[in-house]
């Protein structure tokens, strides 16, 4: 399987919450969308989302 096929399959399998990221990635030239680039970008996005999630006391305050 070619890297391009893996990249497209990976992007198509992401949940709707990644729609903005997918749209942004699809504007890039296909030659830039390597598996390494996509993997790194997804890891960064997940990390960024985890930082935004309220934790501990902050989460308790928001749930009240």
DSSP file (Angstrom, degrees, kcal/mol; ACC not computed):
  #  RESIDUE AA STRUCTURE BP1 BP2  ACC     N-H-->O    O-->H-N    N-H-->O    O-->H-N    TCO  KAPPA ALPHA  PHI   PSI    X-CA   Y-CA   Z-CA
    1    1 A X              0   0    0      0, 0.0     2,-0.1     0, 0.0     0, 0.0   0.000 360.0 360.0 360.0 134.1    0.0    0.0    0.0
    2    2 A X     >  -     0   0    0      1,-0.1     4,-2.0     4,-0.0     3,-0.2  -0.366 360.0-116.8 -73.9 154.6    1.4    3.4   -0.9
    3    3 A X  H  > S+     0   0    0      1,-0.2     4,-2.9     2,-0.2     5,-0.2   0.887 116.2  58.0 -55.8 -40.1    1.9    6.2    1.7
    4    4 A X  H  > S+     0   0    0      1,-0.2     4,-2.4     2,-0.2    -1,-0.2   0.897 106.2  48.2 -59.0 -41.3   -0.7    8.3   -0.1
    5    5 A X  H  > S+     0   0    0     -3,-0.2     4,-2.3     2,-0.2    -1,-0.2   0.900 112.1  48.5 -67.0 -40.8   -3.3    5.5    0.3
    6    6 A X  H  X S+     0   0    0     -4,-2.0     4,-2.7     2,-0.2    -2,-0.2   0.920 111.7  50.1 -64.4 -43.9   -2.5    5.1    4.0
    7    7 A X  H  X S+     0   0    0     -4,-2.9     4,-2.7     1,-0.2     5,-0.2   0.935 112.4  46.1 -60.7 -47.8   -2.7    8.9    4.5
    8    8 A X  H  X S+     0   0    0     -4,-2.4     4,-2.2     1,-0.2    -1,-0.2   0.890 113.6  49.0 -65.2 -39.0   -6.1    9.2    2.8
    9    9 A X  H  X S+     0   0    0     -4,-2.3     4,-1.2     2,-0.2    -1,-0.2   0.912 112.1  49.4 -64.7 -42.7   -7.4    6.2    4.7
   10   10 A X  H >< S+     0   0    0     -4,-2.7     3,-0.5     2,-0.2     4,-0.5   0.937 112.5  46.4 -61.8 -48.3   -6.2    7.6    8.0
   11   11 A X  H >< S+     0   0    0     -4,-2.7     3,-1.0     1,-0.2    -1,-0.2   0.886 111.4  52.2 -63.7 -38.8   -7.8   11.0    7.3
   12   12 A X  H 3< S+     0   0    0     -4,-2.2    -1,-0.2     1,-0.2    -2,-0.2   0.737 106.6  54.9 -68.9 -21.8  -11.1    9.5    6.2
   13   13 A X  T << S+     0   0    0     -4,-1.2    -1,-0.2    -3,-0.5    -2,-0.2   0.510  83.2 108.2 -91.6  -4.2  -11.2    7.4    9.4
   14   14 A X  S <  S-     0   0    0     -3,-1.0    -3,-0.0    -4,-0.5     5,-0.0  -0.405  76.5-104.3 -73.2 150.4  -10.9   10.4   11.8
   15   15 A X    >   -     0   0    0      1,-0.1     3,-2.3    -2,-0.1    -1,-0.1  -0.239  35.7 -99.7 -69.3 163.2  -14.0   11.4   13.8
   16   16 A X  G >  S+     0   0    0      1,-0.3     3,-2.1     2,-0.2     4,-0.2   0.745 116.5  73.9 -55.7 -25.6  -15.9   14.6   12.8
   17   17 A X  G 3  S+     0   0    0      1,-0.3    -1,-0.3     2,-0.1     3,-0.3   0.660  93.1  55.7 -65.6 -12.8  -14.2   16.6   15.6
   18   18 A X  G <> S+     0   0    0     -3,-2.3     4,-2.6     1,-0.2    -1,-0.3   0.257  73.8 110.3 -98.9  10.9  -11.1   16.6   13.3
   19   19 A X  H <> S+     0   0    0     -3,-2.1     4,-2.5     1,-0.2     5,-0.2   0.872  75.9  50.2 -55.7 -42.9  -12.9   18.1   10.4
   20   20 A X  H  > S+     0   0    0     -3,-0.3     4,-2.2    -4,-0.2    -1,-0.2   0.900 111.7  48.1 -65.6 -39.8  -11.1   21.4   10.6
   21   21 A X  H  > S+     0   0    0      2,-0.2     4,-2.6     1,-0.2    -2,-0.2   0.921 111.3  50.4 -65.0 -43.7   -7.7   19.7   10.7
   22   22 A X  H  X S+     0   0    0     -4,-2.6     4,-2.4     1,-0.2    -2,-0.2   0.925 110.3  49.8 -61.0 -44.7   -8.6   17.5    7.7
   23   23 A X  H  X S+     0   0    0     -4,-2.5     4,-0.7    -5,-0.2    -1,-0.2   0.916 111.6  48.9 -60.3 -43.9   -9.7   20.5    5.7
   24   24 A X  H >< S+     0   0    0     -4,-2.2     3,-0.8     1,-0.2     4,-0.3   0.910 112.3  48.0 -63.1 -42.1   -6.5   22.3    6.5
   25   25 A X  H >< S+     0   0    0     -4,-2.6     3,-1.5     1,-0.2    -1,-0.2   0.868 104.4  60.2 -67.2 -35.6   -4.3   19.4    5.6
   26   26 A X  H 3< S+     0   0    0     -4,-2.4    -1,-0.2     1,-0.3    -2,-0.2   0.662  95.3  63.6 -69.0 -14.3   -6.2   18.8    2.3
   27   27 A X  T << S+     0   0    0     -3,-0.8    -1,-0.3    -4,-0.7    -2,-0.2   0.622  88.4  88.8 -81.9 -12.2   -5.2   22.3    1.2
   28   28 A X  S <  S-     0   0    0     -3,-1.5     5,-0.1    -4,-0.3     2,-0.0  -0.505  95.5 -90.7 -82.8 152.7   -1.5   21.3    1.2
   29   29 A X    >>  -     0   0    0     -2,-0.2     3,-1.8     1,-0.1     4,-0.6  -0.360  35.5-121.0 -60.5 142.8    0.2   19.7   -1.8
   30   30 A X  G >4 S+     0   0    0      1,-0.3     3,-1.0     2,-0.2    -1,-0.1   0.819 110.3  64.0 -57.4 -33.7   -0.1   15.9   -1.8
   31   31 A X  G 34 S+     0   0    0      1,-0.3    -1,-0.3     2,-0.0     3,-0.1   0.754 100.3  53.3 -65.7 -21.6    3.6   15.5   -1.8
   32   32 A X  G <4 S+     0   0    0     -3,-1.8     2,-2.0     1,-0.2    -1,-0.3   0.680  87.5  85.7 -82.3 -18.6    3.8   17.2    1.6
   33   33 A X    <<  +     0   0    0     -3,-1.0    -1,-0.2    -4,-0.6   -26,-0.1  -0.419  60.4 159.7 -86.7  65.7    1.3   14.8    3.1
   34   34 A X     >  -     0   0    0     -2,-2.0     4,-2.6     1,-0.1     5,-0.2  -0.422  54.6-111.9 -79.9 161.7    3.7   12.1    4.1
   35   35 A X  H  > S+     0   0    0      1,-0.2     4,-2.5     2,-0.2     5,-0.2   0.888 119.5  52.0 -61.4 -39.2    2.7    9.5    6.7
   36   36 A X  H  > S+     0   0    0      2,-0.2     4,-2.3     1,-0.2    -1,-0.2   0.915 110.8  47.4 -63.2 -43.1    5.4   11.0    9.1
   37   37 A X  H  > S+     0   0    0      2,-0.2     4,-2.5     1,-0.2    -2,-0.2   0.936 114.2  46.1 -64.0 -47.3    4.0   14.5    8.6
   38   38 A X  H  X S+     0   0    0     -4,-2.6     4,-2.6     2,-0.2     5,-0.2   0.912 112.9  50.1 -63.7 -43.2    0.4   13.4    9.2
   39   39 A X  H  X S+     0   0    0     -4,-2.5     4,-2.3    -5,-0.2    -1,-0.2   0.929 112.6  46.6 -61.2 -45.9    1.3   11.3   12.2
   40   40 A X  H  X S+     0   0    0     -4,-2.3     4,-2.2     1,-0.2    -2,-0.2   0.906 112.9  49.6 -63.3 -41.9    3.2   14.2   13.8
   41   41 A X  H  X S+     0   0    0     -4,-2.5     4,-2.3     2,-0.2    -2,-0.2   0.893 111.4  48.5 -66.3 -40.2    0.4   16.7   13.1
   42   42 A X  H  X S+     0   0    0     -4,-2.6     4,-2.6     2,-0.2     5,-0.2   0.904 110.6  50.8 -66.5 -41.1   -2.2   14.4   14.6
   43   43 A X  H  X S+     0   0    0     -4,-2.3     4,-2.2    -5,-0.2    -2,-0.2   0.904 111.4  48.7 -63.0 -40.3   -0.1   13.8   17.7
   44   44 A X  H  X S+     0   0    0     -4,-2.2     4,-2.6     2,-0.2    -2,-0.2   0.923 111.3  50.0 -63.9 -44.2    0.3   17.6   18.1
   45   45 A X  H  X S+     0   0    0     -4,-2.3     4,-2.2     2,-0.2    -2,-0.2   0.914 111.4  47.7 -62.3 -44.4   -3.5   18.1   17.6
   46   46 A X  H  X S+     0   0    0     -4,-2.6     4,-2.1     2,-0.2    -1,-0.2   0.909 112.2  50.2 -63.6 -42.2   -4.3   15.5   20.2
   47   47 A X  H  X S+     0   0    0     -4,-2.2     4,-1.8    -5,-0.2    -2,-0.2   0.918 110.3  49.9 -61.2 -43.8   -1.8   16.9   22.7
   48   48 A X  H  X S+     0   0    0     -4,-2.6     4,-1.2     1,-0.2    -1,-0.2   0.883 110.4  50.2 -62.8 -40.1   -3.3   20.4   22.1
   49   49 A X  H  X S+     0   0    0     -4,-2.2     4,-1.0     1,-0.2    -1,-0.2   0.868 107.5  53.5 -67.9 -36.4   -6.8   19.1   22.8
   50   50 A X  H  < S+     0   0    0     -4,-2.1     3,-0.4     1,-0.2    -1,-0.2   0.877 105.8  53.8 -65.6 -36.9   -5.7   17.4   26.0
   51   51 A X  H  < S+     0   0    0     -4,-1.8    -1,-0.2     1,-0.2    -2,-0.2   0.830 107.0  52.1 -65.8 -31.4   -4.2   20.7   27.3
   52   52 A X  H  < S+     0   0    0     -4,-1.2    -1,-0.2    -5,-0.1     2,-0.2   0.715  87.0  99.1 -78.7 -21.3   -7.5   22.5   26.7
   53   53 A X  S  < S-     0   0    0     -4,-1.0     2,-0.1    -3,-0.4     6,-0.1  -0.483  81.4-118.0 -68.9 130.6   -9.6   19.9   28.6
   54   54 A X        -     0   0    0     -2,-0.2     2,-0.3     4,-0.1    -1,-0.1  -0.459  37.2-169.0 -66.9 140.5  -10.3   21.1   32.2
   55   55 A X    >   -     0   0    0     -2,-0.1     3,-1.4     4,-0.0     4,-0.4  -0.908  41.6 -15.9-130.2 157.4   -8.9   18.8   34.8
   56   56 A X  T 3> S+     0   0    0     -2,-0.3     4,-1.6     1,-0.3     3,-0.3  -0.249 130.0   2.4  58.5-128.9   -9.2   18.3   38.5
   57   57 A X  H 3> S+     0   0    0      1,-0.2     4,-2.1     2,-0.2    -1,-0.3   0.825 130.7  59.5 -61.9 -35.1  -10.8   21.3   40.3
   58   58 A X  H <> S+     0   0    0     -3,-1.4     4,-1.8     1,-0.2    -1,-0.2   0.907 105.8  48.1 -61.4 -42.2  -11.4   23.2   37.1
   59   59 A X  H  > S+     0   0    0     -4,-0.4     4,-1.5    -3,-0.3    -1,-0.2   0.885 109.6  52.8 -66.9 -38.8  -13.5   20.3   35.8
   60   60 A X  H  X S+     0   0    0     -4,-1.6     4,-0.5     1,-0.2    -1,-0.2   0.900 108.9  49.8 -64.6 -39.9  -15.5   20.1   39.0
   61   61 A X  H >< S+     0   0    0     -4,-2.1     3,-0.7     1,-0.2    -1,-0.2   0.883 110.1  50.4 -66.2 -38.1  -16.3   23.8   38.9
   62   62 A X  H 3< S+     0   0    0     -4,-1.8    -1,-0.2     1,-0.2    -2,-0.2   0.785 105.3  56.8 -71.8 -26.5  -17.5   23.6   35.3
   63   63 A X  H 3<        0   0    0     -4,-1.5    -1,-0.2     1,-0.2    -2,-0.2   0.593 360.0 360.0 -82.6  -9.1  -19.8   20.7   35.9
   64   64 A X    <<        0   0    0     -3,-0.7    -1,-0.2    -4,-0.5    -2,-0.1   0.469 360.0 360.0 -79.2 360.0  -21.7   22.6   38.6
